C-alpha cells in the first residue's frame, strides 16, 4: 500500500498511516560577543531610578513598544500576570500625588535627628515633571498559567511582574528614557483611584520620561543616604 496519495500535486498520508510530527527547524541564537556584553554591562550600570525629568512627551508608539518588550519577561507558569495602567487623567494624577504626600509625611515621622533631616531633602518622586505615569499591577485572580509553579510559592506571580518592570526599565534606558519607581504610596488607595479590579495588587507606580540629568551612581548614594555594598558580602556557600 502506498504511504501517500497525491491530490493535484500535493502529497497526503494514506489512510491509517501513522504521522510523526516534525519539530520546526531550530533558530540560531544571536552571537552575544564581548562587545555586546560590554554594552549590556553599561546598560546595567546606567539604569538609574530617575526622579528629575524633562517635560518632553514620550511618543505613544515608543511607549507601546516598551510595554511589548516588558511582556517578553519570564512568568511563572507562563501566567503573564502583569497589568499596565497608563495614567493621563489630571485628577487621578493629583490624587496619586496627594496619596504620596500623606505616606511620605508618615514615613518621615519614622526617622529622627540627622537621618530625618536628610530624608526631608531627598527627591523621592517625579510626579510633576514626568510626562508618563504607569501603574503596574499583579492580577492575583488570573487563570493563565493554570497555577503551574505557584502553588507552593504564590509570590512568584508578583516576582514575574517585577521581572516585567525590570525588562521595561532596561529597554527604556536603552532608548534614552528614564524610569522612576514610586513606592511610598497606599496601594489600596491607588487601586481605588485608578478604578481597577479589587483582585489587582499594585506592584509599582512608574514615572517615565526623558531624564533632566544622568548619573552612573544611584541618587540615594550620591546624596548620602546609603552606599552600595560589595556583592561579596551577600554571597554564601553551603
Backbone bond lengths (Angstrom), bond angles and torsions (degrees), N, CA, C in turn:
res aa  C-N    CA-C-N  psi(-1)  N-CA   C-N-CA  omega(-1)  CA-C   N-CA-C  phi
1 X - - - 1.458 - - 1.521 109.25 -
2 X 1.337 117.81 133.83 1.460 118.43 -179.19 1.522 110.62 -68.38
3 X 1.341 115.93 146.08 1.452 120.31 178.85 1.510 112.00 -73.13
4 X 1.344 117.80 -28.06 1.449 120.61 -177.71 1.514 109.52 -134.71
5 X 1.330 114.71 156.22 1.458 119.34 171.66 1.523 107.84 -125.34
6 X 1.307 116.01 143.13 1.461 120.24 -174.96 1.517 110.38 -96.09
7 X 1.300 116.97 136.30 1.463 122.93 174.14 1.524 107.42 -129.16
8 X 1.334 115.08 111.86 1.460 120.43 179.45 1.530 111.01 50.14
9 X 1.293 115.91 44.00 1.448 120.37 174.02 1.515 114.43 87.02
10 X 1.362 119.14 -5.75 1.468 121.68 179.57 1.509 109.33 -102.73
11 X 1.331 116.12 143.30 1.466 120.75 -178.69 1.516 109.28 -100.02
12 X 1.337 116.08 130.54 1.457 122.06 177.50 1.523 108.71 -124.61
13 X 1.333 118.68 149.53 1.454 120.18 176.94 1.518 110.44 -62.56
14 X 1.303 116.10 139.74 1.463 120.64 174.76 1.519 109.72 -68.26
15 X 1.320 118.97 152.25 1.465 121.44 179.57 1.525 111.59 -52.96
16 X 1.335 115.79 136.66 1.452 120.65 178.33 1.510 114.01 85.27
17 X 1.340 117.12 -5.58 1.459 119.84 -179.31 1.526 110.03 -77.37
18 X 1.327 118.19 132.26 1.459 122.54 177.79 1.520 108.66 -77.89
19 X 1.323 115.99 125.83 1.456 120.96 -178.06 1.525 108.84 -105.07
20 X 1.300 116.12 128.18 1.461 121.58 178.15 1.519 108.33 -101.58
21 X 1.350 115.98 119.63 1.465 120.05 179.74 1.517 109.85 -67.32
22 X 1.299 115.96 136.76 1.452 121.45 178.77 1.520 108.90 -99.54
23 X 1.322 116.84 136.09 1.454 120.54 175.86 1.523 109.44 -69.28
24 X 1.331 117.06 144.49 1.467 117.95 176.51 1.522 109.92 -63.79
25 X 1.308 116.71 152.44 1.470 118.96 -179.61 1.522 110.89 -58.95
26 X 1.314 116.20 140.41 1.462 121.30 -179.19 1.523 110.15 -67.36
27 X 1.318 115.20 140.98 1.460 120.95 175.55 1.521 108.80 -90.41
28 X 1.308 116.14 129.17 1.451 119.36 -179.41 1.530 109.75 -72.22
29 X 1.333 117.73 130.39 1.466 119.57 179.46 1.518 110.80 -70.45
30 X 1.347 116.12 156.79 1.470 119.03 176.23 1.524 110.40 -64.44
31 X 1.306 115.27 160.88 1.462 121.18 175.66 1.525 108.31 -90.17
32 X 1.317 117.01 100.18 1.462 121.12 179.12 1.531 107.62 -83.14
33 X 1.322 115.59 83.28 1.453 121.20 -172.96 1.526 111.26 -79.17
34 X 1.323 115.99 -178.74 1.463 121.12 -176.15 1.525 111.19 -60.92
35 X 1.334 116.91 -37.81 1.452 120.19 179.11 1.520 111.63 -62.31
36 X 1.330 116.29 -42.13 1.455 120.34 177.70 1.523 110.50 -64.75
37 X 1.323 116.86 -43.63 1.462 120.06 -178.23 1.532 111.28 -62.72
38 X 1.333 116.68 -37.62 1.464 120.04 176.91 1.525 110.48 -63.62
39 X 1.333 116.47 -42.67 1.456 120.39 178.78 1.528 110.51 -65.25
40 X 1.325 116.39 -38.73 1.457 120.27 179.11 1.525 110.73 -63.41
41 X 1.333 116.61 -40.43 1.463 119.88 176.84 1.530 110.13 -63.62
42 X 1.326 116.96 -40.22 1.462 119.95 176.10 1.528 110.79 -58.97
43 X 1.331 116.31 -41.07 1.461 120.35 179.30 1.523 110.58 -62.18
44 X 1.329 117.04 -43.22 1.463 120.39 177.94 1.528 111.03 -61.97
45 X 1.323 115.89 -43.85 1.467 120.27 -176.48 1.532 112.37 -69.29
46 X 1.323 116.13 -32.73 1.461 119.80 -176.10 1.521 112.74 -97.04
47 X 1.308 118.24 3.37 1.464 120.49 172.67 1.524 107.60 -76.85
48 X 1.294 116.16 108.87 1.458 120.50 -175.48 1.525 110.20 -120.50
49 X 1.327 114.81 155.60 1.457 121.42 173.66 1.532 106.50 -81.33
50 X 1.324 116.45 106.68 1.467 121.59 -171.29 1.528 109.99 -92.00
51 X 1.321 116.21 133.88 1.464 121.49 176.92 1.518 112.01 -120.60
52 X 1.341 117.25 -12.99 1.465 122.13 -177.28 1.531 108.80 -117.44
53 X 1.328 115.61 115.61 1.462 121.02 -172.92 1.526 111.48 -121.61
54 X 1.325 114.92 152.84 1.452 120.46 164.65 1.533 108.05 -79.54
55 X 1.310 115.91 161.22 1.468 119.02 -177.27 1.529 112.85 -85.53
56 X 1.347 117.88 -3.78 1.470 120.55 -179.21 1.527 110.11 -54.80
57 X 1.323 118.00 132.81 1.471 119.61 178.54 1.524 111.33 -70.56
58 X 1.311 115.58 154.72 1.464 122.10 172.20 1.518 107.23 -94.60
59 X 1.314 116.24 126.92 1.457 120.95 -179.42 1.528 110.56 -53.93
60 X 1.338 116.09 133.48 1.456 120.48 -177.31 1.517 113.37 -59.45
61 X 1.316 116.80 -37.42 1.469 120.29 179.27 1.526 110.48 -66.32
62 X 1.342 115.95 -38.56 1.462 119.63 177.67 1.520 110.56 -64.41
63 X 1.325 117.29 -41.54 1.462 120.76 179.83 1.527 110.72 -62.97
64 X 1.312 117.23 -41.83 1.471 120.61 178.27 1.531 110.45 -64.89
65 X 1.325 115.70 -38.53 1.461 119.33 177.77 1.531 110.50 -61.79
66 X 1.341 116.62 -42.09 1.463 120.42 179.94 1.530 111.06 -65.15
67 X 1.320 117.16 -39.27 1.467 119.74 178.11 1.532 110.44 -67.49
68 X 1.336 116.12 -33.84 1.464 119.35 175.18 1.520 111.63 -64.26
69 X 1.342 116.51 -39.61 1.465 119.93 176.76 1.523 110.67 -67.87
70 X 1.334 117.41 -37.17 1.463 120.58 177.51 1.516 110.87 -57.63
71 X 1.325 116.28 -36.65 1.459 121.04 -178.10 1.523 113.07 -74.37
72 X 1.355 117.66 -2.95 1.462 120.30 172.20 1.520 111.54 -81.59
73 X 1.329 117.50 -5.84 1.462 121.04 -179.82 1.528 110.51 -63.56
74 X 1.333 117.29 152.80 1.456 119.35 176.84 1.521 110.87 -70.90
75 X 1.330 116.30 152.22 1.462 120.37 175.07 1.519 109.06 -143.45
76 X 1.322 116.19 144.85 1.455 121.02 -177.23 1.531 109.20 -60.30
77 X 1.330 116.52 129.00 1.459 121.09 -179.22 1.509 114.14 64.97
78 X 1.331 117.35 12.54 1.462 122.34 -173.31 1.529 110.38 57.59
79 X 1.345 115.23 37.49 1.460 121.12 -175.00 1.521 113.10 -74.56
80 X 1.330 117.50 -25.31 1.470 122.08 -179.61 1.533 111.08 48.12
81 X 1.343 117.47 58.65 1.465 120.26 -170.56 1.519 114.46 -85.33
82 X 1.329 118.36 6.02 1.465 121.41 -177.90 1.521 111.04 -76.83
83 X 1.327 115.21 142.46 1.462 122.62 175.42 1.534 107.17 -133.54
84 X 1.328 116.94 123.18 1.461 122.33 -175.78 1.529 109.54 -106.02
85 X 1.322 116.33 128.07 1.459 121.25 178.45 1.521 108.08 -119.88
86 X 1.323 117.78 112.36 1.454 120.60 175.98 1.531 107.73 -82.05
87 X 1.317 116.39 133.00 1.465 121.64 -172.92 1.525 108.54 -114.28
88 X 1.324 115.89 104.28 1.454 120.59 179.81 1.517 113.34 -113.23
89 X 1.325 117.35 -17.65 1.460 121.77 -177.47 1.531 110.85 -67.63
90 X 1.335 116.62 126.72 1.468 121.25 -175.14 1.525 112.19 -62.41
91 X 1.327 117.64 -40.16 1.463 120.36 -178.62 1.525 110.78 -66.33
92 X 1.307 116.84 -40.68 1.475 119.44 178.68 1.524 110.32 -67.06
93 X 1.320 116.67 -40.45 1.470 119.29 177.34 1.525 110.99 -61.37
94 X 1.327 116.09 -41.38 1.468 119.95 179.42 1.530 110.54 -63.60
95 X 1.324 117.18 -38.36 1.464 120.82 178.48 1.524 111.01 -65.97
96 X 1.330 116.91 -39.39 1.466 120.50 177.18 1.522 109.77 -64.06
97 X 1.321 117.23 -41.13 1.465 120.13 179.71 1.531 110.76 -64.10
98 X 1.329 117.63 -41.72 1.470 120.80 177.46 1.519 110.86 -63.00
99 X 1.311 116.02 -39.17 1.465 122.14 175.60 1.527 109.30 -56.62
100 X 1.324 116.17 -49.17 1.468 120.88 179.34 1.526 111.27 -59.64
101 X 1.316 117.26 -46.04 1.462 120.25 -176.33 1.521 111.60 -60.07
102 X 1.322 117.28 -40.81 1.467 120.16 177.97 1.528 110.83 -66.55
103 X 1.332 116.03 -45.35 1.472 119.50 -178.61 1.522 111.09 -67.53
104 X 1.321 116.89 -35.51 1.457 120.32 -179.39 1.525 110.88 -68.93
105 X 1.323 117.29 -39.07 1.468 120.46 176.98 1.527 110.26 -63.28
106 X 1.321 116.04 -38.55 1.465 120.20 177.77 1.527 110.73 -66.62
107 X 1.340 116.61 -39.41 1.465 120.25 178.93 1.522 110.91 -66.11
108 X 1.327 117.23 -40.53 1.458 121.18 179.42 1.524 111.07 -59.36
109 X 1.325 116.90 -35.48 1.464 121.16 -178.67 1.528 112.57 -65.45
110 X 1.336 116.91 -16.01 1.471 120.57 178.71 1.526 112.50 -77.56
111 X 1.332 117.08 -13.57 1.460 120.82 -177.14 1.523 110.05 -108.17
112 X 1.320 114.65 162.11 1.467 120.21 179.73 1.525 109.44 -141.53
113 X 1.328 115.85 161.39 1.458 120.87 173.54 1.508 113.22 61.80
114 X 1.349 115.57 -140.94 1.459 121.68 -175.97 1.528 112.23 -63.25
115 X 1.338 115.90 -34.12 1.467 118.82 179.62 1.527 110.27 -65.03
116 X 1.318 117.51 -38.67 1.465 120.82 177.65 1.526 110.58 -65.86
117 X 1.335 116.36 -41.94 1.464 120.07 178.79 1.524 110.81 -61.65
118 X 1.328 115.88 -42.45 1.459 119.84 179.61 1.525 110.54 -65.51
119 X 1.339 116.59 -44.72 1.469 120.56 179.98 1.534 110.02 -56.34
120 X 1.320 116.45 -42.72 1.464 120.76 -176.63 1.523 112.38 -64.21
121 X 1.328 118.02 -20.23 1.469 120.71 -178.96 1.528 112.67 -90.55
122 X 1.325 117.49 -12.82 1.466 120.48 -174.20 1.533 111.10 -74.75
123 X 1.312 115.29 140.23 1.470 120.23 172.16 1.520 107.35 -91.57
124 X 1.324 117.05 112.99 1.461 121.29 -170.13 1.521 113.63 -113.88
125 X 1.329 116.83 11.95 1.458 119.75 175.53 1.518 109.42 -157.44
126 X 1.332 115.10 163.58 1.462 120.81 176.27 1.508 111.23 -124.66
127 X 1.338 117.05 29.34 1.456 122.08 -173.00 1.532 113.23 -53.61
128 X 1.318 116.36 -46.26 1.462 119.82 -169.54 1.523 113.56 -76.45
129 X 1.329 117.63 -25.15 1.461 120.71 -176.69 1.517 113.27 -102.68
130 X 1.321 117.55 -35.92 1.466 120.03 -173.51 1.523 110.68 -62.98
131 X 1.330 117.87 126.07 1.462 119.89 -178.71 1.526 113.65 -72.17
132 X 1.332 116.31 -23.21 1.465 119.60 -177.32 1.523 110.18 -123.13
133 X 1.324 115.41 135.13 1.468 122.29 173.31 1.516 107.47 -120.62
134 X 1.332 116.49 132.91 1.468 120.93 178.46 1.528 108.55 -133.57
135 X 1.320 115.96 122.62 1.460 120.76 172.95 1.527 107.66 -95.84
136 X 1.323 116.07 132.37 1.462 120.95 -177.55 1.530 108.05 -114.76
137 X 1.316 115.25 123.33 1.455 121.82 -176.06 1.526 111.39 -116.44
138 X 1.321 114.44 157.25 1.466 123.11 167.27 1.513 108.00 -100.16
139 X 1.318 116.72 126.74 1.465 121.45 173.80 1.526 107.55 -85.65
140 X 1.330 116.32 96.51 1.464 120.36 -174.36 1.526 112.46 -70.19
141 X 1.332 117.35 -16.05 1.462 120.30 -176.94 1.527 112.49 -100.85
142 X 1.331 117.13 6.57 1.457 118.45 -176.79 1.526 111.61 -58.83
143 X 1.325 115.34 140.88 1.460 120.75 175.34 1.525 111.29 -98.38
144 X 1.326 116.18 -6.10 1.463 118.99 176.84 1.530 108.97 -64.81
145 X 1.300 115.54 141.37 1.454 120.46 -177.56 1.505 113.26 90.35
146 X 1.345 116.81 -16.25 1.470 122.00 176.28 1.520 112.38 54.05
147 X 1.322 117.00 29.37 1.461 120.76 175.79 1.512 115.44 77.98
148 X 1.328 117.98 1.94 1.462 120.42 -176.20 1.531 110.04 -60.40
149 X 1.329 116.34 125.80 1.450 122.29 175.00 1.509 115.43 80.70
150 X 1.334 117.21 -6.65 1.464 119.64 -174.78 1.526 113.12 -108.31
151 X 1.327 118.13 -1.39 1.468 119.03 -177.78 1.519 111.10 -67.16
152 X 1.317 117.09 -47.68 1.468 120.19 -177.85 1.518 111.88 -83.37
153 X 1.324 117.26 -26.22 1.469 121.00 179.93 1.528 109.30 -134.04
154 X 1.331 117.63 75.00 1.469 119.71 -177.90 1.521 113.32 -61.22
155 X 1.338 116.58 -20.22 1.460 119.36 179.26 1.528 112.60 -66.60
156 X 1.333 116.74 -13.61 1.463 118.73 178.72 1.528 111.70 -64.06
157 X 1.331 117.96 -22.36 1.463 119.80 174.14 1.533 110.09 -63.65
158 X 1.331 116.31 -43.75 1.467 120.03 177.22 1.520 110.72 -66.18
159 X 1.339 116.41 -39.55 1.466 119.51 177.93 1.526 110.26 -60.17
160 X 1.322 116.97 -36.01 1.460 120.84 179.60 1.528 110.46 -62.47
161 X 1.324 116.52 -40.58 1.463 120.13 178.80 1.527 110.21 -66.15
162 X 1.328 116.61 -39.85 1.468 120.03 177.70 1.527 109.92 -61.39
163 X 1.328 116.83 -39.17 1.462 120.27 177.03 1.516 111.77 -60.87
164 X 1.333 116.53 -38.59 1.464 120.22 178.05 1.526 110.93 -67.39
165 X 1.332 116.43 -37.50 1.462 120.42 178.22 1.528 110.34 -63.88
166 X 1.323 116.65 -44.40 1.469 119.88 179.09 1.525 110.71 -63.32
167 X 1.327 117.09 -39.36 1.463 120.63 177.94 1.524 110.38 -62.50
168 X 1.322 116.26 -45.10 1.462 121.55 176.60 1.530 110.65 -58.34
169 X 1.317 115.37 -44.78 1.463 122.26 -176.20 1.527 111.23 -61.33
170 X 1.328 115.99 -47.82 1.456 120.10 -179.35 1.527 111.39 -67.02
171 X 1.323 116.29 -41.39 1.467 119.66 179.01 1.523 110.65 -63.45
172 X 1.345 116.60 -37.87 1.458 120.38 178.08 1.526 110.51 -65.85
173 X 1.325 115.91 -46.08 1.474 119.58 -179.09 1.521 111.31 -60.23
174 X 1.328 117.03 -37.27 1.463 120.89 179.49 1.531 111.59 -64.32
175 X 1.331 116.98 -18.09 1.463 122.06 178.02 1.525 111.96 -104.98
176 X 1.342 116.47 12.08 1.455 120.35 178.41 1.511 114.25 79.18
177 X 1.333 117.03 13.98 1.465 122.24 -178.45 1.523 108.95 -103.54
178 X 1.313 116.68 134.78 1.456 121.34 -178.62 1.522 112.10 -97.38
179 X 1.331 114.71 155.79 1.469 121.78 179.29 1.521 108.26 -134.04
180 X 1.318 116.68 137.50 1.459 122.02 173.85 1.518 109.73 -126.68
181 X 1.328 116.19 130.70 1.470 122.12 -177.79 1.521 108.26 -99.13
182 X 1.337 117.02 115.72 1.463 121.94 178.50 1.532 108.04 -99.57
183 X 1.322 115.91 115.91 1.470 120.27 -177.95 1.525 112.81 -112.33
184 X 1.329 117.09 -2.89 1.467 120.64 -177.67 1.527 107.59 -88.63
185 X 1.318 115.83 71.89 1.456 122.93 -174.37 1.526 109.86 -146.03
186 X 1.312 115.91 151.50 1.458 121.77 169.61 1.531 106.57 -82.59
187 X 1.325 116.25 109.08 1.465 120.97 -171.90 1.523 112.32 -63.77
188 X 1.331 117.68 -39.56 1.467 120.33 179.98 1.526 110.81 -64.24
189 X 1.324 115.95 -38.08 1.461 120.24 179.08 1.522 110.59 -67.69
190 X 1.332 117.40 -38.11 1.468 120.40 176.65 1.525 109.70 -61.33
191 X 1.321 116.13 -44.24 1.465 119.51 -179.92 1.529 110.82 -59.72
192 X 1.335 116.79 -41.72 1.464 120.26 179.08 1.531 111.06 -67.83
193 X 1.319 116.55 -41.93 1.471 120.82 -179.61 1.518 111.40 -60.14
194 X 1.321 116.05 -38.32 1.462 120.39 -176.28 1.522 112.72 -92.31
195 X 1.344 116.45 -0.21 1.463 121.43 173.78 1.528 112.18 54.23
196 X 1.325 114.86 53.78 1.461 120.39 177.31 1.532 108.55 -110.81
197 X 1.318 118.76 165.33 1.467 120.62 -176.57 1.527 113.62 -57.39
198 X 1.320 115.20 149.82 1.462 120.94 -178.34 1.525 112.83 -63.96
199 X 1.340 116.81 -24.59 1.459 118.60 -179.08 1.532 112.11 -92.11
200 X 1.323 116.64 16.48 1.462 120.94 169.35 1.522 108.10 -97.13
201 X 1.313 116.67 134.11 1.459 122.39 -178.40 1.523 109.50 -113.64
202 X 1.332 116.94 127.12 1.467 120.07 -178.82 1.523 110.56 -67.70
203 X 1.317 116.03 128.42 1.465 122.01 174.65 1.521 110.15 -104.95
204 X 1.328 118.00 -41.78 1.465 119.72 -177.13 1.516 110.29 -154.53
205 X 1.329 115.11 147.09 1.457 121.49 168.31 1.523 105.66 -116.51
206 X 1.330 115.81 117.89 1.460 121.48 -171.62 1.523 111.25 -109.67
207 X 1.329 115.51 133.19 1.457 122.63 167.95 1.529 106.82 -98.28
208 X 1.324 116.39 131.49 1.461 120.74 -171.48 1.523 109.81 -132.51
209 X 1.327 116.47 133.64 1.465 120.73 177.13 1.516 110.67 172.72
210 X 1.308 115.64 -175.02 1.463 120.26 -179.70 1.528 109.30 -83.15
211 X 1.338 118.08 128.02 1.464 120.99 -176.01 1.525 112.69 -63.38
212 X 1.325 115.12 142.86 1.457 121.62 174.37 1.524 110.36 -75.74
213 X 1.334 115.93 -31.97 1.465 121.79 177.66 1.525 107.03 -147.05
214 X 1.326 116.36 157.60 1.458 120.21 -177.64 1.526 110.04 -132.64
215 X 1.318 114.79 137.37 1.459 121.64 -179.69 1.517 108.81 -139.55
216 X 1.325 115.65 147.55 1.464 119.53 176.61 1.524 111.00 -78.81
217 X 1.338 117.68 -31.73 1.464 120.03 -178.07 1.528 110.39 -86.24
218 X 1.328 118.22 148.15 1.464 121.82 178.27 1.523 111.39 -61.58
219 X 1.320 116.28 144.39 1.464 120.26 -177.48 1.529 111.95 -60.80
220 X 1.328 117.41 -40.76 1.462 119.66 -178.43 1.529 111.27 -66.90
221 X 1.306 117.13 -28.38 1.464 120.37 174.16 1.527 109.73 -73.85
222 X 1.325 116.15 -42.70 1.464 120.53 -177.31 1.526 111.87 -64.09
223 X 1.326 116.63 -31.17 1.467 120.15 -178.25 1.523 112.86 -99.71
224 X 1.327 117.02 13.64 1.451 120.39 169.41 1.508 116.87 83.31
225 X 1.333 117.58 16.01 1.475 119.04 179.98 1.519 111.97 -80.36
226 X 1.330 116.46 -47.04 1.467 120.23 -176.09 1.517 109.52 -158.43
227 X 1.339 117.01 126.46 1.459 121.94 175.18 1.529 110.27 -76.87
228 X 1.309 115.80 152.70 1.465 119.73 174.06 1.521 108.83 -74.69
229 X 1.320 116.57 138.83 1.458 122.86 -176.25 1.521 109.32 -102.02
230 X 1.316 116.74 140.35 1.468 121.85 177.49 1.531 109.13 -59.68
231 X 1.320 116.25 129.87 1.462 120.92 -176.65 1.530 112.32 -59.96
232 X 1.318 118.20 -24.14 1.469 120.72 179.93 1.532 111.23 -57.03
233 X 1.309 117.56 -27.40 1.463 120.82 178.56 1.507 112.70 -69.66
234 X 1.338 116.77 -16.28 1.455 120.64 -175.53 1.536 112.91 -110.62
235 X 1.324 117.29 10.25 1.458 120.96 -179.52 1.523 109.30 -106.46
236 X 1.321 115.68 123.06 1.469 121.56 179.15 1.524 109.55 -113.48
237 X 1.317 114.94 151.13 1.465 120.12 175.55 1.527 108.27 -121.32
238 X 1.302 115.94 135.94 1.476 120.52 -179.54 1.515 110.30 -127.83
